[in-house]
C-alpha cells in the first residue's frame, strides 16, 4: 500500500470505525469504500478490510457484551455454517460488477425498512422471537459465503435480517453482529493468507485509527443510543454501503 495514501485513509478509517461500531459493525464495507476512493490496489483491499474487521469487531463485541446484550443462543445457529462458508467464499474470484449492484440494492431496501421500523408507533412493536435453528443455519451459510466473497464480515447483511424479521431487538442485534463478523473475518482472512497474502506496515496505522474509532462508537452505541437511534444510524450505514456498492 502506498504510504502517501495514509494521511487521507487514517482519519477516514477512524470515522468509519465510529459510525459502524456504534451499531455493532466492524466497518469492512466502509473501509473498502474509502480504499476504493483513494485508489488502493484491489488485491490489497479485501484482506486489509478483513484484518481490521477482526480488531474492531472484537472491541464492539466486548462493549456490547459488557453492557449485557450478547446472546450465544441467538448467535450459534447463524455462525455454525457461516464460518466454513466464509472460508470457501474468500477463495473464489468473481467479477464484482453484478454482485456489487445486487447487494447494494438489497442494502438500500434494508435501509428504507430500518427507517420505517424506527419511526413506527411503539404499540406496533412485537416482542422479538428467535428463528428456528434450521432457518438460522441456512441464513448463516448464505451470508457467510457472501461475506467471504465480498471481503466483509457479514454483519451488514445479518443485522437488517434480524431486525426485519423481528428475530432480535436493536441492542441484541448490535451485540450479535460483531461476534458474527469476527468469526467470518477470521475464516475469510485465513483463506486469503493461505494464498500468500501478508500484512503490510501500513495496516498497523490504519488498524490503530479504526480501533480508536471502534472503541468510541461501540461505547456510544452500547450505552448512549436508544433503540430508535440505533435503527436510524444503522439505516445510514446501510445507505452509505449501498451507495458505495452501486456507484463503484
N, C-alpha and C positions, 0 to 999 in steps of 0.2 A: 504494500500500500504506500502511495506517495506521501511522504511526511508533510508536503505542502497542503494536503487536504485537512490536516488536523486542526488548524485554527478555526475552520468552519464546522467540522464534524463534532468537535468536543462540546461546544455549547448546545448544538442541536441534539446530541445524544443525551445530554443532561435533561433537556426539556422533554424529550420523548420518554425518558425514564420516569419523570414526574407524572406526566399525563397518563401513561399506560399503567404504572404501578398503582395509581390511585383507584383503579378498578380491578386490580389483581392480575394484570397482564405484564409480560416482561418486555414487550415493545419490538419484537422482531420485525413486524411489518413496517413500523416506523423507522427502524434502523435501515432496513432495505430501501425505504423511500429516500432518506437523506443521502445514503451512499450512492443511489442511482442519480440523484440530482447533481452531485459533485463529480461524477464520472469515475467512481471506483470500479476496478475490474470485476466483471461479472463472476469470475471464478472465485473471487475472494468474498463476495457479498454474503452468500448463503452461510458458509462456515463462521464468518465473523459475527453475523447476527445470532446464530445458534450458540456460539460460545458466550456471548454477552447475555443472551437469554437465560442461560444456566445460573449466572450470578444474580441477575435482577429477580428472576423467579424465586430464587432461594430467599432473598430479602423480603419480597412480597408475601411469600408463604409464611415466613416466621412472624411477620407483623400481624397478619390476619388470624393466624393460628393462636398467637398470644392473646388476641382480643376475643378468642373463644368461638370462632366461626367455622373452623375446619371440621370436615366430616369424612373420615376414612370410608365409612359405609357408602356414602354417595360417590366417592372418587373411584374406588377399585373397579366397578364394572366398566367404567369408561376407560380406565388406564390399562386394564389387563391385556387387551388385544391392540391397543394403540401403540404400545412400545415396539413390538415386532413390526407392526405396520409402518411406523415412522422410520424404522431402520431400512426396510426394503424400499420405501418411498424415496429416501435420500439417495439410494443407489441408482435411481432411474433418471435419465437425462431426456427431457422432452422440450419441444418448442414452447415458450412461455406465453405466446400471444393469446390464444383462445382461452387457455386456463386462467390467465390473469383477468380477462374481461368477465368470464363466467363467475369467478369468485368475487370480483368487485361488485357485480350486480346483486349477488346474494347478500353481501355485507351491507350494501346500500339499503336493500329491503329490510334487513335486520335493524339498521339504524332508525329507519322510519317507524318500525314496530316498537322499538325501545322508547321513542319519544311519545308515542300514543299510550304505551303502558305506564310511563312515568306520570302522565297527567290525567289518567282516568280516575274517577271518584274512588275513595277508599272503600266504599260499600261494595264495589265491584271486584275487589281483590279477593282471590281464593287462596286458601292455605295450600302451600306447595306440597306436592306428592311425588316422591321419588319414582323413577320409571322401573319397569320390570327389568330384571337382570339381563335377559336376552336383548332387550332394546338398548340398554347401556353398552353391552359388548359390541353390538353391531354399529352403533353410532361412534363409539370409541375407535373401532378399527378403521372406519371410513375417514374420520377426522385425522387420526394418526398418519394414515397414508398421505393425505393431502398436506399435512404439516411437514412431513419429511420431504415431500416433493417440492414444496414452495420455500423451505428454509425457515418456517415459523414453528412455534411450539404447539399450535392448535387451539390456544385459548381464545383467539379471535373468532373461532367457529363454535367452540363449546359454550362460551358464555351466553350468546344470544339463544342458543338451543335450550339451555337450562331455564332461561327466563321466559322465552316464548311459550314453551310447553309447561310452564309452571312446575318444573322439577325441583327448583330451589329459589329462595329469595335472593335479593341482590348481595347481601353481605356474605351469605354462604357461597354464592356463585363466585364472588371475588376471592374467597379463600380456596375454593376447589381449583379454579383456573390456573394459579401459579404452580400447584403441585402437578397438574396435568401437563403444563408447559415444560416443567423441569424434567420429567421422565422422558418425554418425547424429544426434547432438545438433546439430552444425553444420548439417546438411541441414534438419532439422526447424525449427530456430530461424530459418534463412534464409526458409523458407516463411512463418512467423508474422510476421517482420519486414516482409515484402512486403505483408502485410495490415494494416500500420500499428502493430505493437507497437514500443514504445520502452522501454528500461530506465529504472527509477526510481532515485533516490539510495539507497533502502533496499537495493537489490540489492547495492551495493558492500559494505555492512556484513555482510550475510548471506554474501556470497561470501568475504569475509575469514575469517569463522568457519569456514565449510565447508572452505576451503583449509588452514587450520591443522589442522583435524581430519583432512583427507585426507592431509596430509604425515605426521602421526603414525601414522595407520592403515596407509598404504602402506609406510612404513619397517618397522613392526612385522610386517606380513604378509609382506613380501618377504624378511625376514632372520631373524625370530624364530619365527614359527609354522611347525610341521611340516605335512606333508600332511594328517594326521588333524585337526589343529587347524583348518586352513583349511576342511576339509569341514564341521566342526561349526559354525564361525562362519557359513559360507555357508548352512547349514541354518537357523540362527537368523535370518539376514537374509531368507531366503525365507519363513519362517513369519511374520515381522513384516509383510512386504509383503502376504502373503496375508490376514492378519487385517485389515489396513487396507483392502484392496480389498473384501473380503466384507462387512465391518461398516459401511463408509462409505455 
